[in-house]
């Protein structure tokens, strides 16, 4: 939809979880990125989550979208089955209102993955984006363990939360709490 339609919403949730269909991936085209940029720059609030969303054929890498909306700079692909969950990063601030850990629900995994998910990307945070989640590696591999998986940007004009992991494969109770916290941060709960 165009900005006129998007502008009627106080929050947009872009979800790219794919369930067990590894080859079916939602895309955020360059044109859609432009609309999301305009929406955010006009004061919108956006939650984006999903598995492998920053793969080049899913979200064509445009620096403006990656840097100013997702608040990521570079990515490192993780092609071997290593993802076993997202670990929260402590954010300084008042109270104990932190994001929960987001462990993997192994009952939902394809057995060929041997207890961990393949095909992930870890990032470097960019600008004023706060790291809220880090990669939890099955074998504690040093080149990916604690890589950035989630970013929160609460700004003067717009707010964005990017979760680079699938909530579908997260334990249900934890996924609900992750969304609750995200909606509280975006002032929608």
C-alpha positions as CSV (number, residue, x, y, z in Angstrom):
1,X,0.0,0.0,0.0
2,X,1.0,3.6,-0.4
3,X,2.0,6.1,2.3
4,X,-1.6,7.4,2.5
5,X,-2.8,4.0,3.6
6,X,0.2,3.2,5.8
7,X,-0.2,6.6,7.5
8,X,-3.5,5.5,8.9
9,X,-1.7,3.0,11.1
10,X,0.2,3.9,14.3
11,X,2.2,0.7,14.0
12,X,3.3,-1.6,11.2
13,X,4.5,-5.2,11.9
14,X,6.4,-6.8,9.1
15,X,6.7,-10.5,9.8
16,X,9.0,-12.8,7.8
17,X,8.7,-16.1,9.7
18,X,8.5,-18.9,7.2
19,X,7.6,-22.0,9.3
20,X,9.1,-25.1,7.9
21,X,9.1,-24.1,4.3
22,X,12.7,-23.1,3.9
23,X,12.4,-22.1,0.3
24,X,9.4,-19.8,0.7
25,X,10.6,-16.4,1.8
26,X,8.8,-13.1,2.0
27,X,10.5,-10.2,0.4
28,X,10.8,-6.5,1.2
29,X,11.5,-5.0,-2.3
30,X,13.4,-1.8,-2.8
31,X,10.0,-0.1,-3.5
32,X,8.5,-1.5,-0.2
33,X,11.6,-0.3,1.6
34,X,11.1,3.2,0.2
35,X,7.5,3.2,1.5
36,X,8.6,2.0,5.0
37,X,11.3,4.7,5.0
38,X,8.7,7.3,4.2
39,X,6.3,5.9,6.9
40,X,9.1,5.9,9.5
41,X,10.3,9.4,8.6
42,X,6.7,10.7,9.0
43,X,6.7,9.4,12.6
44,X,5.7,5.8,12.2
45,X,6.5,2.9,14.5
46,X,7.7,-0.4,12.9
47,X,8.4,-3.9,14.2
48,X,10.2,-6.2,11.7
49,X,11.0,-9.8,12.5
50,X,11.9,-12.9,10.6
51,X,14.4,-15.6,9.7
52,X,17.0,-14.7,7.2
53,X,15.3,-11.5,6.1
54,X,18.4,-9.7,5.2
55,X,19.4,-12.2,2.6
56,X,20.1,-10.1,-0.6
57,X,17.2,-11.7,-2.5
58,X,14.8,-11.1,0.3
59,X,15.7,-7.5,1.3
60,X,17.8,-6.0,-1.4
61,X,20.6,-4.3,0.5
62,X,20.1,-0.5,0.3
63,X,22.3,1.4,2.8
64,X,19.6,3.8,3.7
65,X,17.1,1.1,4.8
66,X,19.7,-1.1,6.5
67,X,21.4,1.8,8.3
68,X,18.5,4.1,9.1
69,X,15.6,1.6,9.6
70,X,17.2,-1.8,10.7
71,X,20.2,0.0,12.2
72,X,22.6,-2.6,11.0
73,X,25.8,-2.1,9.1
74,X,27.3,-5.4,7.9
75,X,26.2,-9.0,8.1
76,X,28.0,-12.3,8.5
77,X,26.2,-15.3,7.0
78,X,26.0,-18.5,9.2
79,X,25.2,-21.4,6.8
80,X,25.7,-24.3,9.2
81,X,23.0,-25.4,11.7
82,X,24.1,-23.4,14.8
83,X,21.1,-21.2,15.9
84,X,19.6,-22.4,19.2
85,X,18.1,-19.1,20.4
86,X,18.5,-15.4,20.9
87,X,19.9,-14.2,24.2
88,X,18.8,-10.8,25.5
89,X,21.3,-8.0,25.8
90,X,21.0,-6.0,29.0
91,X,19.9,-2.5,28.2
92,X,20.8,0.2,30.8
93,X,17.8,2.0,32.1
94,X,15.3,2.2,34.9
95,X,13.5,-0.9,36.2
96,X,14.0,-4.5,35.2
97,X,12.0,-4.3,32.0
98,X,14.4,-6.3,29.8
99,X,13.7,-8.5,26.8
100,X,13.4,-12.2,27.6
101,X,15.7,-14.9,26.2
102,X,14.2,-16.4,23.1
103,X,15.1,-20.1,23.1
104,X,14.5,-22.4,20.1
105,X,11.5,-24.7,20.2
106,X,13.3,-27.9,19.0
107,X,10.0,-29.7,18.5
108,X,9.3,-27.5,15.5
109,X,12.7,-28.1,13.8
110,X,13.3,-30.2,10.7
111,X,15.2,-33.3,11.9
112,X,17.8,-32.7,9.2
113,X,18.9,-29.6,11.1
114,X,20.2,-31.7,14.1
115,X,18.8,-29.5,16.9
116,X,19.8,-26.1,15.5
117,X,18.6,-23.8,12.7
118,X,20.8,-23.1,9.6
119,X,21.1,-20.1,7.4
120,X,21.3,-17.0,9.6
121,X,23.0,-13.7,9.6
122,X,24.6,-11.8,12.4
123,X,25.2,-8.1,12.3
124,X,27.0,-5.1,13.5
125,X,24.8,-2.4,15.1
126,X,24.8,0.9,13.4
127,X,24.2,4.5,14.7
128,X,22.0,4.8,17.7
129,X,20.4,1.4,17.4
130,X,20.6,-0.5,20.7
131,X,21.5,-4.2,20.7
132,X,18.7,-6.1,22.3
133,X,19.5,-9.7,21.1
134,X,22.6,-11.7,20.4
135,X,23.1,-15.1,18.6
136,X,23.3,-18.2,20.8
137,X,25.4,-20.8,19.0
138,X,24.9,-24.5,19.5
139,X,28.7,-25.1,19.6
140,X,29.7,-21.7,21.0
141,X,31.6,-20.9,17.8
142,X,33.6,-17.7,18.5
143,X,33.0,-16.1,15.1
144,X,29.2,-16.1,15.6
145,X,28.5,-16.5,19.3
146,X,27.0,-13.2,20.6
147,X,26.7,-11.8,17.1
148,X,23.9,-9.2,16.9
149,X,20.4,-10.5,16.1
150,X,18.1,-7.8,17.5
151,X,18.2,-4.0,17.4
152,X,15.9,-1.4,19.0
153,X,15.9,2.2,17.8
154,X,13.7,4.6,19.8
155,X,14.1,8.0,18.2
156,X,12.6,11.5,18.2
157,X,10.7,11.0,14.9
158,X,10.2,7.2,14.6
159,X,10.8,3.9,16.4
160,X,11.9,0.6,15.0
161,X,12.5,-2.8,16.5
162,X,14.3,-5.4,14.3
163,X,14.4,-9.0,15.4
164,X,16.5,-11.1,13.0
165,X,15.2,-14.4,14.2
166,X,12.0,-16.3,13.7
167,X,9.3,-16.1,16.4
168,X,7.7,-19.2,14.9
169,X,10.6,-21.4,16.0
170,X,10.9,-19.7,19.4
171,X,9.3,-21.4,22.4
172,X,5.7,-20.0,22.4
173,X,5.7,-18.5,25.9
174,X,9.0,-16.7,25.1
175,X,7.8,-15.5,21.7
176,X,4.7,-14.0,23.4
177,X,6.9,-12.1,25.9
178,X,9.2,-10.9,23.2
179,X,6.3,-9.4,21.4
180,X,4.8,-7.9,24.6
181,X,8.1,-6.2,25.3
182,X,8.4,-4.9,21.7
183,X,4.9,-3.5,21.8
184,X,5.6,-1.9,25.1
185,X,8.7,-0.3,23.7
186,X,6.7,0.9,20.7
187,X,4.0,2.2,23.1
188,X,1.3,-0.2,21.9
189,X,0.6,-2.2,25.0
